Amino acid sequence: MSPIAIPSPETVSARVLAPLVGSVVVMHTAARTIRGTLLSCVQASAWLVVDDVDEVVPLTEVLSVSSA
């Protein structure tokens, strides 16, 4: 699957990420790159599991996401 390009934080939404729920993804933020399973996404955040650790990422921080 090709990356879902997210040009600005205003366009990030749970609807955009919903097709990737249940998949291993690579999520880029300004601060870091996260590789994990996307478990859920809601209006304000995405929930991933990375090495058995829960990560909640505010959607305003997401720059891009791709299927791993």
C-alpha positions as CSV (number, residue, x, y, z in Angstrom):
1,M,0.0,0.0,0.0
2,S,1.3,3.4,-0.8
3,P,1.7,6.1,1.9
4,I,-1.3,8.2,2.8
5,A,0.2,11.7,2.3
6,I,-1.1,14.1,4.9
7,P,-0.1,17.6,3.7
8,S,-1.2,19.5,6.9
9,P,-2.5,18.7,10.4
10,E,-5.9,20.1,9.4
11,T,-6.4,17.2,7.0
12,V,-5.7,14.4,9.5
13,S,-8.8,12.6,10.5
14,A,-9.9,9.3,11.8
15,R,-11.7,8.8,8.5
16,V,-8.4,9.1,6.6
17,L,-6.7,6.6,8.9
18,A,-9.7,4.1,9.3
19,P,-8.6,1.9,6.3
20,L,-5.3,1.2,8.1
21,V,-6.8,0.1,11.4
22,G,-5.5,-3.4,12.2
23,S,-2.4,-2.9,10.0
24,V,1.2,-2.4,10.9
25,V,1.9,1.2,10.0
26,V,4.8,3.6,10.0
27,M,3.7,7.0,11.3
28,H,5.8,10.1,11.0
29,T,5.5,13.1,13.4
30,A,7.8,16.1,13.6
31,A,9.4,14.5,16.7
32,R,9.7,10.8,15.7
33,T,8.8,7.9,13.5
34,I,6.6,5.2,15.0
35,R,6.2,1.7,13.7
36,G,3.4,-0.3,15.2
37,T,-0.1,-1.7,14.8
38,L,-2.8,0.9,14.5
39,L,-5.6,-0.3,16.8
40,S,-8.0,2.6,16.7
41,C,-8.4,6.2,15.6
42,V,-10.8,8.7,17.0
43,Q,-11.4,12.4,16.3
44,A,-8.4,13.6,18.2
45,S,-5.9,10.7,18.3
46,A,-4.6,7.4,17.0
47,W,-3.9,4.5,19.2
48,L,-1.0,2.2,18.3
49,V,0.8,-0.7,19.9
50,V,4.5,-0.7,19.6
51,D,6.4,-3.6,21.1
52,D,3.5,-4.3,23.6
53,V,3.4,-0.7,24.6
54,D,0.4,1.5,23.9
55,E,1.1,4.8,22.1
56,V,-1.5,7.5,21.7
57,V,-0.6,10.1,19.1
58,P,-2.6,13.3,18.7
59,L,-3.7,13.6,15.1
60,T,-2.4,17.2,15.0
61,E,1.1,15.7,15.3
62,V,0.8,13.2,12.4
63,L,2.7,14.2,9.2
64,S,2.3,11.0,7.2
65,V,1.3,7.3,7.6
66,S,2.0,4.3,5.4
67,S,1.4,0.6,5.7
68,A,4.5,-1.1,6.8
